[in-house]
Amino acid sequence: MSLIKSISGIRGTIGGAVGNSLTPNDIISFVAAFGSWLKDNDATRKKIVIGRDARLSGEAIAKIVSGVLQSIGLDVIDLELSTTPTVEMAVTAENALGGIILTASHNPKEWNALKLLNARGEFISAKDISQVLARVETHDYQYAEVNDLGTYSTKSDYLNHHIEAIKSLPLVNTEAIKNKKYKVVVDAVNSTGGIAVPILLRSLGVETIELLNCEPTGDFAHNPEPLTENLTELHEKMLTGNYDIGIAVDPDVDRLVLMCENGEPFNEEYTLVAIADYILSHQKGNTVSNLSSTKALKDITNLHGGKYFASAVGEVNVVEKMKEVDAIIGGEGNGGVIYPALHYGRDALVGIGLLLSHLATGNSTMSALKSKYPQYFMYKHKIELQDDLSMETVLKKIKLKFPDYEFTTIDGIKIENDNSWIHLRKSNTEPVIRIYSEANTYEQAQKLAYEVRDLLI
């Protein structure tokens, strides 16, 4: 069993001992600490927004979370089954203190998490997380007296508000999408994307939609991380040649992965690349992605006359860098698109609107669109985290092994030259070391990752 505390929230497996997994006791202390921290930082507001993906544990956890928040005097607005970006947008629309999203994102069904949002509907910072965790350790929170208990209400219309906001964006061309009469397959891995994505597509004028795993049961039909190897059913559908585009999302709908009309993976890394190409073709500006994302975004940004910047891994770090450099598009290479014209959060729904607009106005197929971009190959590997691992020792070994590479240490260790890079870091969401590499061929990327792995074991 596992319990992980990071900038990605409080994440753990369900069942087990207190302090070693995400138990009701742990949820109570974390939520009470977070709610108290919000109240102490803003005494003028009482509302807080919560929402959840369709995980089996979600409803039970939501009841605990809402009860604790009311018990410390906050008024809970529960979106119930929702998406991460929808909850983020609802926080600002409600002028709330903050929000909590109940989702473990790409983790398997035995996991769940509390993703913590500030009043801007953005993930709280590492500094803020440390303050919340300090309150957990010292039990620095108080419950309200009976006359000061918070209220509870539900709202079910925010997904529609979210979709209408997407459609109102100048670069989302609903008419062009409708005229193309696209045939689309959607794999929503039995979570809330099965509700949100079809509604969005129909609103954009897409009439032919094949649904795979779109019943929000929370009993995931396959590994919920939307990687090519997990999307075999979607791949088989696309191989029939009857559809124009395949769409896959993760359980909380902040990652978008695409598949070409011929069954060829578009590659999760190129979701952001393609959308950035579309945005930059209409507006000159800067871009940001994290250190583990493809070099193709930098190439495309340079081609359009903009500047590319890299951030540490984690949505909060990407957003911070985007604000710092005034980026007009950014995100993470895992299919996470952040479009500030809508909001500062990874959003698969706005990604779909922009991608389909790009495809429709360019009179292109998915495979033709993919072929226009610089082709790099990435290899992603992970090994179990060793408690005694010293990153300083690892850095020394890597410098000896790769003397001709440039080094970056703002988030783990990244080395790169003109044609390849390797990035290793401790995960924010799993007890593992992630090793990502990219090169001109898959074989070369894999070889580089294994060479680094061998230095760790």
KAWOHU-V524679 format. One record per helix or strand of 2 or more residues. SS is the DSSP state (~ for helix, > for strand). FROM is the first residue (numbers start at 1). LEN is the number of residues. If there is no record, write none. Layout:
ss from len
SS FROM LEN
SS FROM LEN
This chain:
ss from len
> 3 4
> 9 5
~ 24 18
> 47 6
~ 58 14
> 75 7
~ 84 10
> 98 5
> 111 7
~ 126 13
~ 146 3
> 152 3
~ 158 10
~ 174 7
> 183 5
~ 193 11
> 208 5
~ 228 3
~ 232 8
> 245 5
> 256 4
~ 269 14
> 286 5
~ 296 8
> 308 4
~ 315 11
> 327 6
> 336 3
~ 348 14
~ 366 6
> 377 8
~ 391 11
> 406 3
> 413 4
> 421 6
> 432 8
~ 442 15
